[in-house]
Amino acid sequence: MSKKKPIKNITPKTEEITESKKIQTVVEKKTVQQTELNKKSSLSMLNLLLIAAGLLILTFIAYQPALDNDFVDWDDNVYVIDNPMVRNEKVPVSQIFKQPVSLNYHPITMLTMRWNSNECKECVNGISAKPFITWNLILHLLNTFLVLLLAFRLSKQNVFVGVFTAAVFALHPMHVESVAWVSERKDVLYVFFFLLGLLAYDRYLEIRNAEAQKIDLKWIGLALASFVLACLSKAMAVVFPLVMILMNFWRNSNEKPIKALIESFQPKKLLEYVPFFAVAIFFGLMAMDVQSGGDFGGMLDKRGQEVAVNKFDTFTILQRLHFAAYGFCMYIFKFFVPTTLCTFHPYPTQAEYDSNSIFWGLFVLAIVIAGLTVFSLFKTKIAAFGIGFYLFTVAFVLQFISVGVVIMADRYSYLPYFGLAFMLAMFVEQYLPKNIKTGVYGLAAVACIAWLVQTRIQVDTWQNSEKLWGTVIGYFPNEEQPYSIRGNYYGKMASFAASKGDANGQKTYMDKAAADFQKAIQLNSKRADVFEGMGNIYGMRGEHPKALEMYNKAILYNPAKATAFVNRGIAYSLLGDQKASLNDMDTAVKLDPKPTHLLYRGIGRQTLGDNVGARADYEAVLKQEPGNKMATERLGSIK
């Protein structure tokens, strides 16, 4: 009989029991900690949503006066009032994706404006600005919430950082221009998509860093789609890939900031950027070509001969560096002290530039800020991320490449202030002792109230062109362009008064317009708009020889100004010279074949008996603007 094998002792040893209990205790502690963290996170999110609701209410209160504002004579005519793509539902949507507006390609912006189109019989322009401004405000409220979420996530769910950053974005008076101005729909819209893209990319980084380099195509795809929509809303969005690099740097777990920055350029991560940089280069080249008066190799429908980019030799390299440094520093200054808020900040004259040491001073200051930011990388990521975000999102409007007639604009701070506000809030949370933080929180609350009040006041300056340009003239009384723009507004109001049979109103506005144009001429204006506007006033007064004289000067100063030829053609017609009139209309069509110009040339041809030519012009009008009432009637009158 075989012996039974002894049964092994399966009773655990004492040390094994102890180790097992230790592991169980650690697991239980982690479970408890995770539960507490989840509760804390849920509580923070609930508090955040309640705070967000309060902030959005305060933002609406700040901007509520804007809902009664009107259009202004500062791009609103081109974008909405005189734009058949917005106002004529018979114009195919495809045209919006083919035709730049005001030397900018932003079809998504124009499409949303088309959705806001309306009829208003009692309005001066036959259309109300309220739906446009309402949707600008709605987008601003949505952007505020997205900023809150982004700052909250980037700060590891710090409520103060999230709320302060969002409050600056929502209530800062420098942002009024982006919201209260109808034409700046492109600003609030591109930032909406830009922020959506950043949130999607941040979620992608979060998953990748937590799950061993897992590539989640869903989130990176959403980021890319949002980026494309942002570019189709405003070309300023092309900086998105640069901000992506900053996000990589910020999310990197390396405690040494310099190494974290270097690791953001690892080959694997660089591959992520490739499609984004490809999109950025495509839209960047398109924007440069369109603003230079091109049609991007025939892809777009070019209208007119205007350009937005000034000749490079207009300023020296040193002046361009000074202007860029000036903008870089002044936007930071206005972040803390928002003064001289207006839509027009002109370039200095040569004498002002030569005699003012501020340009050299701010150039040196910009270099110092850059140096300190780089030096800070030995200690923290905060300054590099904040200043980097600010610089990347404001860089293309710092006027190193001169575009337009102003050295800076309040609206250019709309997105960049996220970087400054986030940086300040993070410094407060990370470096200030608790007893000082309380005082800072109180100071931040006071600042928010002050911004709300100032923003509400600033919103009212956008009530109409008279108030807007009156404010600008108050700051810059020796600049001729504001007088020209306000004069044109008064001229339009005179025409509206005439259409209503209000002779007194017509005379009042004609006198105001004439005074503004004459003031601009006294300031040695060489702008065609001034002389064309004065010609229009003489025409309304029936003084057609004087009107002709003004139109001649307008054409002398700008031989490519199509409307000046149209108006001179009308003056010739009223003086009985139909051939000269038709010649001018023909020139206007060659310069800019827009429906109005084609219509006037058709009338001129029909007057001289050229029915074949007239028919061709009326049909061309209807092709661009289906349903045009006058073109339809004129076409029907040809036998």
Buried (B, 14 or more C-beta within 10 A) or exposed (E): EEEEEEEEEEEEEEEEEEEEEEEEEEEEEEEEEEEEEEEEEEEBBEEBEEBBEEBBEBBBEBBEBBBEBBBBBBBBBBBBBBBBBBBBEEBEEEBBBBBBBBBBBBBBBBBBBBEBBEEEEEBBBEBBBBBBBBBBBEBBBBBBBBBBBBBBBBBEBBBBBBBBBBBBBBBBBBBBBBBBBBBBBBBBBBBBBBBBBBBBBBBBBBBBBEEEEEEBEEBBEBBBBBBBBBBBBBBBBBBBBBBBBBBBBBBBEBEBBEEBBEBBEEEEBEEBBEBBBEBBEBBBEBBBBBBEBBBBEEEBEBBBBBBBBBEEEEBEEEBBBBBBBBBBBBBBEBBEEBEEBBBBBBBBEEEEBEEEEBBEBBBEBBEEBBEEBEEBBEEBBBBBBBBBBBBBBBBBBBBBBBBBBBBBBBBBBBBBBBBBBBBBBBBBBEEEEEEEBEEBEEEBEEBBEEBBEBBBBBBBBBBBBBBBBEBBBEBBEEBBBBBBBBBBBBBBBBBBBBEEEBEEBBBBBBEBBBBBBBBBBEBEBEBBBBBBBBBBBBBBBEBBEBBBBBBBBBBEBBEBBBBBBBBBBBBBBBBEBBEBBBBBBBBBBEBBBBBBBBBBBBBBBBEBEBBEBBBBBBEBBBEBBBEBEBBBEBBEEEE
